[in-house]
């Protein structure tokens, strides 16, 4: 376990530009002997400081206040203890990977973040140099968008919309060239100075110009502090301990070299040098002064609790409307969301329509009609696995925004459900228009729209299953495999491959009655056969003996009788389908809510 010892960060009460992003009241962030999963040591920052640290510093500090990790030690704001929820409310965390929606423009990204919190779009665009790119798409794997440096600035700007007092960043320059890295840090420093923010960032091997942008440096090795103080003073400190930074050498590279023993040729000698580096700092006057200053600050209001000042925020309905609007824009701009699925379902409809083309009303077509019904319902459901990547992308955005206090699981799940309804209905309608008439199913408007209804409920339940599986296992391969397995199970016990009349009692009573595909299949079978008769053909040798045998015909109800399907339970089956959909969504919400707490 690593350990975070003492720290003291101040932000004075001073309104920023237009007063929008400024801190709400005086701000001091102090930690002392804090242990989470890493050991952190001494810290002190004056107003508008931005601090550079090695990998894990920002992440550990943010998560120590914002997750379920056990935290030991003192974590204080304004010399008063702060709760997990309050700490989350006054801070924001920018992850290493940009969790942006590629189909939105730069302005829309910040605008929707503002609608979820506080509207201050134009100022942020100007502060981060994004005004000229305001109407450009962020970019998707298919459509080119803004550059990597601009994406990183946009990620930071979209989180500053909440007006945090403390901003944590996990490697904000990761994956960027030296020029883009310098621009990101320069804009970050300007915003910190203008709006009196505390910025704590982990950073790897920055260029000299980028390194010099930081006010203070926290150098850690093996979880222990090697240096904490002003960046310009690092040269003097290294000279006093006999390891001066050579001229014309990047100070950051030199510091990383002497504070790491991972690639040393002589591991014993490297470990000895590293231990001396730790000891030199702990015994230095700088460390002693920092200890005294931090302990004095912590004793000022010992036992008191930090009072979070209320800030204006968007209401529940405003958040839902903003999420719906954003999801709608994404759905029609991003072909991955629904465009590819439309193409797949249209291709499936054409294939189904031409394979079972214009089936005649004879007994030889009863089997093909039944096969077509099973294929249309089961494979439409199975192909809903294509929604897995789109949902996981939306979930990734939600995780970032939820962690920064914008909204919770309820608005996310509501908007996700509502935005899919019109698209799934449109898919059901287009598929039916193509396949239903080509297959020569019962030719009436009532039968057609009943078929559309069952297909729509089928897709709605299948997508709800995807949401549930992806919420439980938010990994593409795992959720895809489990959803496919579940669909295979539903196909097996649905009533087509094995009639419910002879299905093994275990599978029948454990799975058959909760299988949404079985109710879709039953409903479509009743829709097709309950009001239709079929000719027995030459010789009048009927496959099913019904009341119409004397007319050399087969009553479709005789086919339903073989499967044990009643013709008067359509309303009951629809109710069960809706219940299954609701249960899937509620379970998905519950899992998401539990993961959020």
HELIX and SHEET records of a PDB file:
HELIX    1   1 UNK A   17  UNK A   19  5                                   3    
HELIX    2   2 UNK A   57  UNK A   66  1                                  10    
HELIX    3   3 UNK A   84  UNK A   90  1                                   7    
HELIX    4   4 UNK A  106  UNK A  115  1                                  10    
HELIX    5   5 UNK A  121  UNK A  127  1                                   7    
HELIX    6   6 UNK A  131  UNK A  133  5                                   3    
HELIX    7   7 UNK A  148  UNK A  160  1                                  13    
HELIX    8   8 UNK A  178  UNK A  195  1                                  18    
HELIX    9   9 UNK A  208  UNK A  211  1                                   4    
HELIX   10  10 UNK A  234  UNK A  240  1                                   7    
HELIX   11  11 UNK A  251  UNK A  258  1                                   8    
HELIX   12  12 UNK A  267  UNK A  282  1                                  16    
HELIX   13  13 UNK A  285  UNK A  300  1                                  16    
HELIX   14  14 UNK A  316  UNK A  333  1                                  18    
HELIX   15  15 UNK A  335  UNK A  339  3                                   5    
HELIX   16  16 UNK A  340  UNK A  355  1                                  16    
HELIX   17  17 UNK A  364  UNK A  382  1                                  19    
HELIX   18  18 UNK A  383  UNK A  387  5                                   5    
HELIX   19  19 UNK A  388  UNK A  403  1                                  16    
HELIX   20  20 UNK A  409  UNK A  439  1                                  31    
HELIX   21  21 UNK A  445  UNK A  472  1                                  28    
HELIX   22  22 UNK A  476  UNK A  493  1                                  18    
HELIX   23  23 UNK A  505  UNK A  510  1                                   6    
HELIX   24  24 UNK A  512  UNK A  514  5                                   3    
HELIX   25  25 UNK A  516  UNK A  529  1                                  14    
HELIX   26  26 UNK A  538  UNK A  540  5                                   3    
HELIX   27  27 UNK A  549  UNK A  551  5                                   3    
HELIX   28  28 UNK A  556  UNK A  563  1                                   8    
HELIX   29  29 UNK A  570  UNK A  596  1                                  27    
SHEET    1   A 5 UNK A  38  UNK A  40  0                                        
SHEET    2   A 5 UNK A   2  UNK A   4  1                                        
SHEET    3   A 5 UNK A  27  UNK A  35 -1                                        
SHEET    4   A 5 UNK A   7  UNK A  11 -1                                        
SHEET    5   A 5 UNK A  44  UNK A  45  1                                        
SHEET    1   B 5 UNK A  38  UNK A  40  0                                        
SHEET    2   B 5 UNK A   2  UNK A   4  1                                        
SHEET    3   B 5 UNK A  27  UNK A  35 -1                                        
SHEET    4   B 5 UNK A  72  UNK A  77 -1                                        
SHEET    5   B 5 UNK A  80  UNK A  81 -1                                        
SHEET    1   C 6 UNK A  91  UNK A  94  0                                        
SHEET    2   C 6 UNK A 166  UNK A 170  1                                        
SHEET    3   C 6 UNK A 198  UNK A 202  1                                        
SHEET    4   C 6 UNK A  50  UNK A  53  1                                        
SHEET    5   C 6 UNK A 216  UNK A 221  1                                        
SHEET    6   C 6 UNK A 224  UNK A 230 -1                                        
SHEET    1   D 2 UNK A 533  UNK A 535  0                                        
SHEET    2   D 2 UNK A 553  UNK A 555 -1                                        
END                                                                             
